[in-house]
Protein backbone atom coordinates (compact mmCIF):
# COMPACT_ATOMS: atom_id res chain seq x y z
CA UNK A 1 0.00 0.00 0.00
CA UNK A 2 1.28 3.47 -0.86
CA UNK A 3 -0.42 6.66 0.20
CA UNK A 4 -1.36 9.16 -2.52
CA UNK A 5 -0.55 11.99 -0.10
CA UNK A 6 2.33 10.87 2.10
CA UNK A 7 5.65 9.02 1.88
CA UNK A 8 5.97 8.42 5.64
CA UNK A 9 4.56 9.65 8.95
CA UNK A 10 5.80 10.90 12.32
CA UNK A 11 3.96 10.84 15.64
CA UNK A 12 5.04 13.84 17.71
CA UNK A 13 4.50 12.80 21.32
CA UNK A 14 6.17 12.69 24.73
CA UNK A 15 6.69 10.15 27.48
CA UNK A 16 3.48 9.00 29.20
CA UNK A 17 1.15 10.45 26.57
CA UNK A 18 -0.15 7.09 25.30
CA UNK A 19 2.21 6.86 22.34
CA UNK A 20 2.78 3.12 22.82
CA UNK A 21 -0.96 2.50 22.62
CA UNK A 22 -1.27 4.72 19.55
CA UNK A 23 1.59 2.87 17.86
CA UNK A 24 0.03 -0.51 18.64
CA UNK A 25 -3.22 0.51 16.98
CA UNK A 26 -1.49 2.07 13.98
CA UNK A 27 0.33 -1.23 13.48
CA UNK A 28 -3.03 -3.04 13.51
CA UNK A 29 -3.72 -1.56 10.06
CA UNK A 30 -2.27 -3.71 7.28
CA UNK A 31 -0.89 -0.71 5.42
CA UNK A 32 0.87 1.02 8.34
CA UNK A 33 4.10 0.25 10.21
CA UNK A 34 5.38 2.36 13.10
CA UNK A 35 9.02 1.74 14.06
CA UNK A 36 9.00 2.98 17.64
CA UNK A 37 11.33 5.76 18.76
CA UNK A 38 13.50 5.62 15.66
CA UNK A 39 15.54 8.68 16.62
CA UNK A 40 15.87 8.24 20.37
CA UNK A 41 19.54 9.16 20.96
CA UNK A 42 19.99 6.32 23.46
CA UNK A 43 18.64 3.45 21.36
CA UNK A 44 17.07 2.82 17.98
CA UNK A 45 13.37 1.95 17.84
CA UNK A 46 13.07 0.11 21.14
CA UNK A 47 15.49 -0.51 24.05
CA UNK A 48 15.99 -4.16 23.06
CA UNK A 49 16.54 -3.72 19.30
CA UNK A 50 19.75 -2.93 17.44
CA UNK A 51 18.53 -1.88 14.01
CA UNK A 52 15.58 -0.69 11.91
CA UNK A 53 15.32 -1.95 8.34
CA UNK A 54 19.03 -2.79 8.35
CA UNK A 55 20.11 0.59 9.73
CA UNK A 56 22.01 0.25 13.01
CA UNK A 57 22.26 2.90 15.70
CA UNK A 58 25.85 3.68 14.65
CA UNK A 59 24.78 4.07 11.01
CA UNK A 60 21.89 6.31 12.06
CA UNK A 61 24.21 8.44 14.16
CA UNK A 62 26.46 9.04 11.16
CA UNK A 63 23.67 9.58 8.63
CA UNK A 64 20.21 10.10 10.20
CA UNK A 65 18.59 10.87 6.84
CA UNK A 66 19.41 7.34 5.67
CA UNK A 67 16.97 5.83 8.17
CA UNK A 68 14.16 8.06 6.92
CA UNK A 69 14.95 7.01 3.34
CA UNK A 70 14.76 3.33 4.33
CA UNK A 71 11.41 3.89 6.06
CA UNK A 72 10.08 5.71 3.00
CA UNK A 73 11.29 2.93 0.73
CA UNK A 74 9.40 0.09 2.47
CA UNK A 75 7.37 -1.71 -0.19
CA UNK A 76 3.61 -1.93 0.29
CA UNK A 77 3.33 -0.01 3.56
CA UNK A 78 3.40 3.53 4.86
CA UNK A 79 6.12 3.61 7.51
CA UNK A 80 6.68 6.02 10.35
CA UNK A 81 7.99 6.48 13.88
CA UNK A 82 7.47 8.33 17.17
CA UNK A 83 9.45 11.50 17.85
CA UNK A 84 9.83 13.25 21.24
CA UNK A 85 11.22 16.71 21.96
CA UNK A 86 14.63 15.34 22.99
CA UNK A 87 15.11 13.04 19.99
CA UNK A 88 17.70 13.68 17.28
CA UNK A 89 17.24 17.37 16.36
CA UNK A 90 19.03 16.92 13.02
CA UNK A 91 15.97 15.36 11.38
CA UNK A 92 13.32 17.76 12.71
CA UNK A 93 13.65 20.51 10.09
CA UNK A 94 13.57 18.01 7.23
CA UNK A 95 10.40 16.37 8.55
CA UNK A 96 8.60 19.66 9.14
CA UNK A 97 9.52 21.06 5.74
CA UNK A 98 8.48 17.92 3.86
CA UNK A 99 4.77 18.12 2.93
CA UNK A 100 4.83 14.40 2.16
CA UNK A 101 5.64 13.63 5.78
CA UNK A 102 2.34 13.15 7.63
CA UNK A 103 2.44 14.85 11.03
CA UNK A 104 0.42 13.35 13.89
CA UNK A 105 0.52 15.32 17.15
CA UNK A 106 -0.43 13.42 20.30
CA UNK A 107 -1.09 15.53 23.40
CA UNK A 108 -2.06 14.84 27.00
CA UNK A 109 -2.88 17.01 29.99
CA UNK A 110 0.66 17.75 31.28
CA UNK A 111 -0.33 17.17 34.91
CA UNK A 112 -1.52 13.65 34.04
CA UNK A 113 1.62 12.89 32.04
CA UNK A 114 3.85 14.26 34.81
CA UNK A 115 2.19 12.18 37.54
CA UNK A 116 2.24 9.09 35.33
CA UNK A 117 5.96 9.64 34.66
CA UNK A 118 6.70 9.99 38.37
CA UNK A 119 4.86 6.76 39.17
CA UNK A 120 6.60 4.87 36.36
CA UNK A 121 9.98 6.03 37.65
CA UNK A 122 9.05 4.88 41.12
CA UNK A 123 7.81 1.44 40.05
CA UNK A 124 10.02 0.84 37.03
CA UNK A 125 6.91 -0.26 35.10
CA UNK A 126 6.55 1.61 31.81
CA UNK A 127 4.09 -0.75 30.08
CA UNK A 128 1.31 -2.95 31.42
CA UNK A 129 -0.09 -5.96 29.57
CA UNK A 130 -1.32 -8.00 32.56
CA UNK A 131 -3.22 -6.13 35.28
CA UNK A 132 -2.31 -8.78 37.85
CA UNK A 133 1.30 -7.65 37.55
CA UNK A 134 0.55 -3.98 38.06
CA UNK A 135 2.85 -2.22 40.53
CA UNK A 136 1.38 0.47 42.72
CA UNK A 137 2.99 3.68 43.96
CA UNK A 138 2.16 7.33 44.58
CA UNK A 139 3.93 10.26 42.99
CA UNK A 140 5.61 12.98 45.02
CA UNK A 141 4.54 16.23 43.38
CA UNK A 142 7.39 18.74 42.94
CA UNK A 143 6.21 22.21 41.92
CA UNK A 144 9.49 23.33 40.34
CA UNK A 145 9.91 20.04 38.52
CA UNK A 146 6.35 20.21 37.20
CA UNK A 147 6.82 23.81 36.04
CA UNK A 148 9.92 22.76 34.13
CA UNK A 149 7.96 19.81 32.66
CA UNK A 150 5.26 22.16 31.34
CA UNK A 151 7.90 24.56 30.03
CA UNK A 152 9.53 21.85 27.91
CA UNK A 153 6.26 20.50 26.52
CA UNK A 154 5.01 23.97 25.74
CA UNK A 155 8.16 25.07 23.94
CA UNK A 156 8.10 22.03 21.65
CA UNK A 157 4.37 22.33 20.92
CA UNK A 158 4.81 25.99 20.01
CA UNK A 159 7.70 25.11 17.72
CA UNK A 160 5.59 22.52 15.90
CA UNK A 161 2.58 24.78 15.59
CA UNK A 162 4.44 27.86 14.40
CA UNK A 163 6.62 26.01 11.92
CA UNK A 164 3.65 24.22 10.36
CA UNK A 165 1.73 27.49 10.17
CA UNK A 166 4.63 29.19 8.39
CA UNK A 167 4.97 26.25 5.99
CA UNK A 168 1.25 26.16 5.19
CA UNK A 169 0.81 22.65 6.59
CA UNK A 170 -1.43 21.06 9.16
CA UNK A 171 -1.22 18.04 11.42
CA UNK A 172 -3.69 15.43 12.66
CA UNK A 173 -4.15 16.18 16.38
CA UNK A 174 -4.97 13.36 18.77
CA UNK A 175 -5.68 13.89 22.47
CA UNK A 176 -4.90 11.18 25.01
CA UNK A 177 -8.64 10.64 25.53
CA UNK A 178 -9.12 10.08 21.77
CA UNK A 179 -6.98 6.97 21.91
CA UNK A 180 -9.95 4.99 23.25
CA UNK A 181 -12.07 5.84 20.20
CA UNK A 182 -11.99 3.35 17.35
CA UNK A 183 -13.70 6.01 15.23
CA UNK A 184 -10.80 8.41 15.73
CA UNK A 185 -8.27 5.68 14.93
CA UNK A 186 -10.15 4.80 11.78
CA UNK A 187 -10.34 8.48 10.87
CA UNK A 188 -6.59 8.81 11.34
CA UNK A 189 -6.04 5.81 9.06
CA UNK A 190 -8.25 7.35 6.37
CA UNK A 191 -6.30 10.62 6.68
CA UNK A 192 -3.11 8.65 6.10
CA UNK A 193 -4.65 7.10 3.00
CA UNK A 194 -5.51 3.64 4.39
CA UNK A 195 -8.94 2.31 3.47
CA UNK A 196 -8.97 -0.57 5.99
CA UNK A 197 -11.05 0.05 9.13
CA UNK A 198 -10.75 -1.57 12.57
CA UNK A 199 -13.71 -3.07 14.36
CA UNK A 200 -12.09 -2.74 17.78
CA UNK A 201 -8.95 -1.35 19.37
CA UNK A 202 -6.02 -3.45 20.54
CA UNK A 203 -6.52 -4.76 24.07
CA UNK A 204 -3.00 -5.88 24.93
CA UNK A 205 -1.90 -2.66 26.66
CA UNK A 206 -3.69 -1.69 29.86
CA UNK A 207 -4.01 1.72 31.42
CA UNK A 208 -1.63 1.65 34.36
CA UNK A 209 -3.02 4.35 36.67
CA UNK A 210 -6.78 4.79 36.17
CA UNK A 211 -7.45 6.59 39.47
CA UNK A 212 -8.14 10.37 39.66
CA UNK A 213 -4.96 12.42 39.71
CA UNK A 214 -5.47 13.56 43.32
CA UNK A 215 -5.48 9.93 44.42
CA UNK A 216 -2.20 9.25 42.63
CA UNK A 217 -0.02 11.74 44.49
CA UNK A 218 1.36 11.51 48.02
CA UNK A 219 1.02 15.26 48.67
CA UNK A 220 -2.27 16.36 47.00
CA UNK A 221 -2.65 19.49 49.16
CA UNK A 222 0.77 20.74 48.16
CA UNK A 223 -0.02 20.01 44.52
CA UNK A 224 -3.29 21.91 44.63
CA UNK A 225 -1.61 24.89 46.26
CA UNK A 226 1.12 24.93 43.60
CA UNK A 227 -1.39 24.66 40.76
CA UNK A 228 -3.65 27.39 42.11
CA UNK A 229 -1.44 30.05 40.55
CA UNK A 230 -1.62 28.47 37.11
CA UNK A 231 -4.17 29.12 34.42
CA UNK A 232 -5.95 25.78 34.28
CA UNK A 233 -6.94 26.27 30.66
CA UNK A 234 -3.28 26.61 29.83
CA UNK A 235 -2.75 23.04 31.05
CA UNK A 236 -5.08 21.35 28.59
CA UNK A 237 -4.99 23.57 25.53
CA UNK A 238 -4.48 21.73 22.25
CA UNK A 239 -2.42 21.92 20.16
CA UNK A 240 -0.19 24.12 22.29
CA UNK A 241 0.00 25.71 25.73
CA UNK A 242 -0.17 29.44 26.40
CA UNK A 243 1.39 31.83 27.24
CA UNK A 244 4.24 31.27 24.80
CA UNK A 245 7.36 31.46 26.95
CA UNK A 246 10.92 31.65 25.83
CA UNK A 247 13.02 31.84 29.02
CA UNK A 248 13.11 29.14 31.67
CA UNK A 249 11.18 31.15 34.27
CA UNK A 250 10.63 28.21 36.68
CA UNK A 251 14.37 28.20 37.26
CA UNK A 252 14.45 31.78 38.53
CA UNK A 253 15.12 32.31 42.25
CA UNK A 254 13.85 35.27 44.32
CA UNK A 255 14.73 36.20 47.87
CA UNK A 256 12.04 35.68 50.51
CA UNK A 257 12.13 39.33 51.64
CA UNK A 258 14.89 41.26 49.87
CA UNK A 259 13.73 42.43 46.41
CA UNK A 260 16.40 40.45 44.58
CA UNK A 261 15.91 38.08 41.63
CA UNK A 262 18.50 35.58 40.35
CA UNK A 263 18.34 34.31 36.77
CA UNK A 264 20.65 31.27 36.85
CA UNK A 265 22.83 30.28 33.93
CA UNK A 266 22.99 26.50 34.01
CA UNK A 267 26.44 25.12 34.68
CA UNK A 268 27.30 28.14 36.83
CA UNK A 269 27.72 28.55 40.60
CA UNK A 270 23.98 28.18 41.30
CA UNK A 271 24.28 26.44 44.68
CA UNK A 272 26.69 29.04 46.04
CA UNK A 273 24.56 31.98 44.90
CA UNK A 274 21.38 30.44 46.28
CA UNK A 275 23.06 29.78 49.62
CA UNK A 276 24.20 33.42 49.79
CA UNK A 277 20.70 34.69 48.90
CA UNK A 278 19.17 32.56 51.65
CA UNK A 279 21.59 34.11 54.10
CA UNK A 280 20.41 37.62 53.20
CA UNK A 281 16.96 36.88 54.62
CA UNK A 282 18.11 34.33 57.20
CA UNK A 283 16.13 31.47 55.70
CA UNK A 284 17.06 28.01 54.45
CA UNK A 285 17.67 27.72 50.69
CA UNK A 286 14.29 26.01 50.29
CA UNK A 287 12.69 29.11 51.84
CA UNK A 288 13.52 31.14 48.72
CA UNK A 289 10.89 31.64 46.01
CA UNK A 290 11.25 29.21 43.13
CA UNK A 291 9.20 27.50 40.45
CA UNK A 292 7.36 30.64 39.33
CA UNK A 293 5.49 30.80 36.07
CA UNK A 294 5.33 34.02 34.04
CA UNK A 295 2.17 35.22 35.76
CA UNK A 296 3.68 34.71 39.21
CA UNK A 297 6.91 36.39 38.11
CA UNK A 298 4.99 39.47 36.98
CA UNK A 299 3.13 39.52 40.30
CA UNK A 300 6.42 39.28 42.18
CA UNK A 301 7.85 42.17 40.18
CA UNK A 302 4.77 44.34 40.82
CA UNK A 303 4.97 43.59 44.52
CA UNK A 304 8.69 44.38 44.76
CA UNK A 305 9.15 47.88 43.41
CA UNK A 306 12.80 48.74 43.00
CA UNK A 307 13.82 45.09 42.71
CA UNK A 308 17.15 44.16 41.15
CA UNK A 309 17.90 41.13 39.02
CA UNK A 310 21.22 39.54 38.16
CA UNK A 311 22.97 36.52 36.75
CA UNK A 312 26.47 35.14 37.16
CA UNK A 313 28.76 34.36 34.23
CA UNK A 314 31.27 31.54 34.64
CA UNK A 315 34.36 31.21 32.46
CA UNK A 316 33.60 28.62 29.76
CA UNK A 317 36.55 26.45 30.81
CA UNK A 318 35.45 26.28 34.46
CA UNK A 319 31.82 25.80 33.43
CA UNK A 320 32.52 22.97 30.98
CA UNK A 321 34.72 21.16 33.51
CA UNK A 322 32.15 21.53 36.29
CA UNK A 323 29.38 20.18 34.06
CA UNK A 324 31.57 17.29 32.93
CA UNK A 325 32.43 16.29 36.51
CA UNK A 326 28.91 16.72 37.92
CA UNK A 327 26.78 15.41 35.05
CA UNK A 328 28.94 13.01 33.03
CA UNK A 329 31.89 11.72 35.06
CA UNK A 330 29.76 11.25 38.16
CA UNK A 331 27.62 8.11 38.02
CA UNK A 332 25.50 8.84 41.08
CA UNK A 333 22.98 11.48 42.08
CA UNK A 334 22.88 14.44 39.70
CA UNK A 335 24.34 12.49 36.81
CA UNK A 336 22.78 12.65 33.34
CA UNK A 337 22.74 8.86 33.34
CA UNK A 338 21.16 8.25 29.95
CA UNK A 339 23.40 10.73 28.20
CA UNK A 340 26.39 9.43 30.14
CA UNK A 341 25.68 5.86 29.06
CA UNK A 342 25.15 6.90 25.45
CA UNK A 343 28.40 8.88 25.40
CA UNK A 344 30.24 5.85 26.77
CA UNK A 345 28.62 3.43 24.36
CA UNK A 346 28.17 5.49 21.21
CA UNK A 347 30.96 8.05 21.42
CA UNK A 348 33.58 6.02 23.26
CA UNK A 349 33.83 8.40 26.20
CA UNK A 350 36.28 6.73 28.57
CA UNK A 351 34.69 7.29 31.97
CA UNK A 352 34.35 4.41 34.46
CA UNK A 353 30.93 2.78 34.41
CA UNK A 354 30.51 3.09 38.19
CA UNK A 355 32.14 6.50 38.43
CA UNK A 356 35.76 7.43 39.16
CA UNK A 357 37.59 5.33 41.70
CA UNK A 358 41.15 5.00 42.96
CA UNK A 359 42.24 3.60 39.60
CA UNK A 360 41.03 6.67 37.68
CA UNK A 361 44.15 8.61 36.73
CA UNK A 362 44.81 12.25 35.94
CA UNK A 363 45.71 11.33 32.36
CA UNK A 364 42.40 9.50 31.95
CA UNK A 365 40.57 12.54 33.32
CA UNK A 366 42.17 14.87 30.82
CA UNK A 367 41.46 12.49 27.95
CA UNK A 368 37.81 12.05 28.98
CA UNK A 369 37.28 15.79 29.48
CA UNK A 370 38.79 16.46 26.05
CA UNK A 371 36.44 13.92 24.49
CA UNK A 372 33.49 15.58 26.25
CA UNK A 373 34.52 18.96 24.83
CA UNK A 374 34.61 17.47 21.35
CA UNK A 375 31.11 16.12 21.89
CA UNK A 376 29.95 19.57 23.10
CA UNK A 377 31.39 21.16 19.97
CA UNK A 378 29.36 18.77 17.84
CA UNK A 379 26.29 19.32 20.04
CA UNK A 380 26.48 23.12 19.66
CA UNK A 381 26.74 22.64 15.91
CA UNK A 382 23.62 20.42 15.83
CA UNK A 383 25.61 17.38 14.74
CA UNK A 384 24.54 14.85 17.39
CA UNK A 385 21.29 13.12 18.22
CA UNK A 386 21.67 13.95 21.93
CA UNK A 387 19.81 17.03 23.11
CA UNK A 388 21.65 20.32 23.42
CA UNK A 389 21.27 20.67 27.17
CA UNK A 390 21.24 24.04 28.92
CA UNK A 391 24.15 22.87 31.06
CA UNK A 392 26.55 23.09 28.12
CA UNK A 393 24.71 25.48 25.78
CA UNK A 394 26.43 28.82 25.34
CA UNK A 395 25.75 31.43 28.03
CA UNK A 396 25.15 34.09 25.37
CA UNK A 397 22.29 32.00 23.97
CA UNK A 398 20.76 31.66 27.44
CA UNK A 399 20.90 35.42 27.92
CA UNK A 400 19.01 35.91 24.67
CA UNK A 401 16.32 33.64 26.07
CA UNK A 402 16.00 35.81 29.19
CA UNK A 403 14.99 38.73 26.98
CA UNK A 404 11.51 37.25 26.58
CA UNK A 405 10.54 38.45 30.05
CA UNK A 406 13.33 40.91 30.78
CA UNK A 407 17.11 40.78 30.84
CA UNK A 408 18.93 40.90 34.19
CA UNK A 409 20.07 44.29 35.48
CA UNK A 410 23.52 43.03 36.24
CA UNK A 411 25.91 40.50 34.72
CA UNK A 412 28.37 39.43 37.40
CA UNK A 413 31.44 37.34 36.65
CA UNK A 414 32.03 34.46 39.01
CA UNK A 415 35.56 35.72 39.72
CA UNK A 416 34.10 39.04 40.91
CA UNK A 417 30.94 37.91 42.70
CA UNK A 418 32.62 37.96 46.13
CA UNK A 419 32.68 41.76 45.79
CA UNK A 420 29.78 42.49 43.44
CA UNK A 421 27.04 40.48 45.18
CA UNK A 422 27.56 42.06 48.63
CA UNK A 423 27.68 45.49 46.95
CA UNK A 424 24.35 44.75 45.27
CA UNK A 425 22.87 43.61 48.60
CA UNK A 426 23.93 46.85 50.29
CA UNK A 427 22.12 48.86 47.61
CA UNK A 428 18.96 47.00 48.64
CA UNK A 429 19.41 47.75 52.34
CA UNK A 430 21.25 44.61 53.45
CA UNK A 431 24.26 46.38 54.94
CA UNK A 432 26.03 43.35 56.42
CA UNK A 433 25.63 40.51 53.91
CA UNK A 434 27.41 37.24 54.48
CA UNK A 435 30.47 36.45 52.34
CA UNK A 436 29.66 34.62 49.10
CA UNK A 437 30.59 30.92 49.43
CA UNK A 438 33.39 29.80 47.15
CA UNK A 439 32.64 27.06 44.64
CA UNK A 440 33.63 23.60 45.86
CA UNK A 441 36.51 22.19 43.75
CA UNK A 442 35.45 19.47 41.36
CA UNK A 443 36.38 15.87 42.15
CA UNK A 444 38.46 13.82 41.75
CA UNK A 445 40.63 16.34 39.86
CA UNK A 446 40.41 20.10 39.57
CA UNK A 447 40.61 21.92 36.26
CA UNK A 448 43.94 23.39 37.33
CA UNK A 449 45.38 19.85 37.46
CA UNK A 450 44.88 19.28 33.71
CA UNK A 451 44.75 22.78 32.24
CA UNK A 452 47.25 23.81 29.56
CA UNK A 453 47.40 25.89 26.38
CA UNK A 454 46.14 23.01 24.22
CA UNK A 455 43.03 22.53 26.36
CA UNK A 456 42.41 26.29 26.45
CA UNK A 457 42.56 26.43 22.65
CA UNK A 458 39.98 23.65 22.37
CA UNK A 459 37.63 25.32 24.86
CA UNK A 460 38.00 28.67 23.09
CA UNK A 461 37.04 26.97 19.83
CA UNK A 462 34.02 25.22 21.35
CA UNK A 463 32.76 28.37 23.09
CA UNK A 464 33.97 30.95 20.61
CA UNK A 465 30.64 32.75 20.83
CA UNK A 466 30.94 33.28 24.60
CA UNK A 467 34.58 34.32 24.39
CA UNK A 468 33.63 36.96 21.84
CA UNK A 469 30.41 38.09 23.53
CA UNK A 470 31.90 38.54 27.01
CA UNK A 471 35.56 39.20 26.30
CA UNK A 472 36.81 36.09 28.08
CA UNK A 473 40.55 35.47 27.98
CA UNK A 474 42.44 32.30 28.90
CA UNK A 475 41.05 30.73 32.07
CA UNK A 476 44.29 30.80 34.03
CA UNK A 477 44.52 34.58 33.54
CA UNK A 478 41.06 35.26 35.04
N, C-alpha and C positions, 0 to 999 in steps of 0.2 A: 504494500500500500504506500503510495506517495501522496502527500497533501498538495492540492493545487495552490495553496497559499503559503505554506511554510516548508522550510528545509529541516528544521529542528526546533526544539522548544527548551525553555528554561523556566524552572519554578523558583522564583525569588521568595525565600522563606527565612526563618530563623529557627534556632533550637526551641523545642517545645511548642511549636505552632501547629503540629499535626502533619508535618511534611511526610513522615513515614507512611501514614495512613493514606495521604493523597497519592503518594507514589505507588502504593500497593494497588489502589483502584485504577490508576492510569495504566498500570501493567496488566490489568484484567482485560483491557481492550486488545484485540488481536493486532491492531495496527500501530500500537504505541509501545515504546520501551524506554523506561526511565532508568538511568545508570547511577542512581545514588548521588552522593556528593563528589562529583567528578573532579572538582577543583579545590577540594579541601586540602590545605597545604600540608597536613599531617598524614594523609593517606589518600588513596585514589578509589573513589566509589564507596567502599565500605571498609571498616577497620580490618577485616579479615581477607581482603582481596589484594592482589598485587598488580592487576592490570585491567584495562577496559579496552576491548576490541583490539588486543595486541599491543596497546600502548601502556608501558610501565610508568610508574611514578617518576623515575629518573628521566625517561623520555619526555614525559609531560612537563617536567621542570625545565628542561632545555628548550622545548618547543610546544608551548601550550596550545597554539592554534592547530597543531597536528591532531590533537584529540578531538577537537570540534569537527575537523574535516572527516575523521573516521566515523564519528557519530552521524554526520550528515550523509555519509556514503553507504550506510546500512541498507541493504536491499530489502524492499518490501515493507519497511516499517518507518515510522516517524520517531526518531530518537531524541532524547533530551536528558536533562539532569537537574539536580537541585543546587541552588547557589545561595550562600549566606553572605552577610556583609563582610565577613573576614576571610572569604575565599580569595583565590588568586586574582588580584586586581588587574592583571595584565589582559584578561579576556573580557572585562566588563564593557569597555568602550566599544569593542567590536560587536558584542551581542546587542547592545543598545542601538547602535547605528545600523544594524542589519534588519531591514523590514521583513525578511524571510525567517527571522528568528521569532517564534511565538513566545510572548512574555506572559507568564502566569504569576500573579502576585498573591501570595497567601499571607493573611494577617490574622493576628489574634490579640485580644485585649492584653496589653503588656503586663498588667498585674497578674493575670492568670498564667502567662508564660513564665514570668519571674518566679512565682510560687512553685510552679511545676518543676522548673529548673532547680530550685533549691532542694526540693524533695528528692529529685532524681540524684542529685549530688550526694545527699545524705544516705540514700539507700543503695546507690550504685545500679539501680534498675532503670534503664532508659527505654525499654520496650516491654510490653506485657502481652503474652499470647495465651497464658493460662492463669485465670483469676485466682486459682488456689495457691499460686506461687507469688502472689502480690506481696510486696514488702511495704510496711506502713511506717510513716514518719511525719513529723510536722516541721514546717519551714520556720526559720528564725528571720523575721522581716528586718531588713536593714535599710533605713531611709536613704542614706547616701548611696548605697549600692543600687537600690531601685531607681533612684534619680539618674544615675549613670546608665542603667539599663535602658530607660526610656530615651535618654539622650542619644544613645547609639542607634536604637531602632528608628527613631525619628529622623536622624540625619540621613540614614540610608533610604528610607521611604521618600524623603524629600528629593534626594538625588534621582531616584527612579522616576518620580512623577515629573520633575522639572525637565529632565533630559528627554523623556518621551513626549512631553508637550512641545519642546523645541524642535523635535524631529518629526512632529506630525504623526505620531504613532499612539496606539492605545494598548492596554493590557487587559487580560481577563482576570478580574479580581475575585478572590475566593476568601470568605471569612472562615474562621475555625468552625463556626456553627454550621456552615454550608456543607462541610465534609460529610455530614450524616444524611445528606439529601441525594438520593440516586438521580433525581431530576437534574440537579446542578451538575453532577458528574457526567451525565449524558449530554447536557448542554455544552459542557467544556469539550467533550469529545467531538461534538458536531462542529464547534468553533475551530477545532484543530483539523477538521476535514475528515473525521472518521464517522462512517455511517452506522457502524455497529452500536447497539444500545444494551446496557446492562439491565437485568431484571432486579438485581439486588446488589448491595455493596459487599465487599469482602468482610468476613467476620473473624479473621485470624487475629487481628490486633485489637486489644481491649483498652478502653479508657482507664488510665491508671489511678486517677484521683478525682472521682466523680462528686465529691462532697463540695458544699459551698466554700468559697475562698476563705471566709472567716474561720471555718472549722479546720482549715488546713495549715494555719499558722499558730506558732506557740505564743506569740505576743500580739493578739488581735487589737487590743486597745492602743498599743503603740503604733500599729499600722494605720488604724483609723485616724489617729491624731496626725500622723505624717501626711496622710493623703488629704486631709481636710483643706490644706492650702493649695491643692491642685485643682485645676479645672477638670471635672470628671468627664466632660465631653471630649477633652483633649486625649483621654486615655483610650477611647474606642473609635476615634475617627478613622474612616477608611476613605481613601487609600493612604493618607499620611496623617501625622500628628501635628497640631499647631500649639503654640506659636513656633515658627521656623527659627530655631536657634543655631547659631554658629559656634560660639565659645562653649567650653565645658563648665558652665555655671555651677553645677553641683559640686565641683571640686574647689570652689572658692571658700575661703575661711575668713570669718569676721570675729572680732573681739566681742566678748560678752557685754562689756560696758564701753570701753574706749572706742571711738568712732574710727576704727582702722580695719581695712579690708585687704586681704592677701590673695593675689591671683597666682597660684603656684605654677611654675614651669616644671613639668614632670622631669625627673632625673636630677633635680636640684636639691638643695638642703631643706626639704619640706619639713622634716621632723624637727630640726633645730629651730626653724622659724616659728613653727606652731608652738613649741615648748616656750619660746620667748614670749609670744603673744599671750599665752595662758598666764605667764607670770605677771604681765602688766595688770591684769584684773584679778590676780590671785585666785585663779580657778584651775582645775585640772584640764588637760588638753581636750578631753571630751566635753568640757563645759563651754567650749567655743561654738560658734554658730556655723554649721556646715550643711551640706545637702540642699541648699536653696535652689529653687527654680527661678526663672526670670521674673515672675510676678513677685515672689518673696524678696528677690534681690532689689527690685524697684522699691518695694515697701521699706526695706532696710535703709536704702539710700534716703528716702523721704524722711524717715524717722531719725536720721543721723546727719543733720545739717553740718556742713563743714568737715565731713569725713575725708579721710585720705586713703588712697589705695596704692599698692606697690607690688612689685614682683622682684625676684632675685635671679640674676643671671649667673650661671656657673660656667667657667671656662670649658669649652668643648672637650678637652682632654680629660679633665677631672670628671666631667659629667658622663662621658662614654665609659670610663673605667668603673665609676660607681655603678652604673646600670649593668655593666657586664658582671661585676662581682655579685650584685644583689639579685639580679633577675636570671642570669644565665649560668654562671659558675656555681652558685648556690643551688643545691638540690632540695632544700627544705622549704620552710614557710617563706612566702614572698617570691618564690621562684616562678618564672613563666615556664611551667613544666612541659606543656605541649610544644612550645616553641623550642625549648631547650632540647627536648628529645629529637625533634625534627632537625635541628642544626647538627646534632651529633650524628644522626643517621643519614641525612640527606646531604649535608654540607661538610661532613667530616670534621666537625669542631671537636678538638681533642680535650674535652673536659671529662673528669671522672664521673661515671654513672651515678655514684652515690654522693658526689660532692668531693671537694678537695680534702685529702687526708695527709698524713705525714709523708707519703711517697710523692706528693705533688710538688714539683720543683719550680724554682724561679724561672728557669728556661721554658718549662711547659706553660707557665702562666703567661709569659710574654708571647709565646707562639699562639696560644689560644686567644688572647686578647687581640692580637693582630688579625687572626682569622675572623673574629667577631667584627672588627672594624671593616674588613673587606665585605662581610655580609651587609653591614649597615650602609656602606656605599652603594651596593646593589639595591638595597631596600629603598633608599632615598631616590634612586633613579627609576623605581618602579619595575625592577628586573627580577623580583622574586615573588613567589606565591604567598609568602608569609606577610601578614599585615604590617603596615608601617605604623608601629606603635608610637604613642606620644612620648614614651620614655626615651626614644632615640631619634625622634623627628627633630628637625632644626628648631631652635628657640625663636628664630625670626618668624617662622611659619606660625608658631603658637601665638606670638604677639599679634600677628595679623588676625587670628581668630578672635582674640580679645576685643577687637574693634567693634564687633557686632553689638556689644552692650556697653562699651566704653573702655578705652585703654587705661592702664594704670597711670597714676600721677607720677610715679617715681620708679625708675629702673635702677636697682641697687646691685652692684657686683658682689659676689660672695666674698671676695677678698677685702671688701670695704664695709660689709654689713655690720661688723663689730662697732664701727663708728656711726654709720648712717642710720641704722635702725634706732638706737637710743636717741639720736638727734631728732628723728621723726617723732618718737614718742613724746619727747619734751615739748614739741610744738603742739601736741594735743593735750598737754597738761599733766603728763606723767613725768614728773621731774626727777625721779630716782629709779629709772628702769633697771632691771637686772641685766647683767652682761649677756650677750648673745652666745649660746652654747656653740662650741666648735664642732665641726663635723667629725664623727668617729672615723678613724682610718679604716679603709677597706681591708678585709681579710681574704686570704692569708698573706697577701703581699700588697704593699702600697704602690701607687703609681710611681712614686719616686724611685722605687726599687728597680723598675724596668724602663724608665723613661730615657730616651736619647733622641738625637736629631732625626734619625730615621723614623722613629715612631711619631715624632712631632710632625714630620712632613706628611705622613699618611693621614693623621688626624686633620691637618689643615686642608688636605685634599677632600676628605670626606665631608667636612663641615666648612667648606669654603664660603658658603653663604653667610654663616654666623661670624666667621672671621672678618668678612668684609663689612657686614652690617654693624658690628659692635666694636670693630677695631682691635680685636684680640691679637696679641702677639704670642710668641712661644710660651707654653705653660710655665716653664721654670723661671721665666722672667716676671711672672705676675705676682 
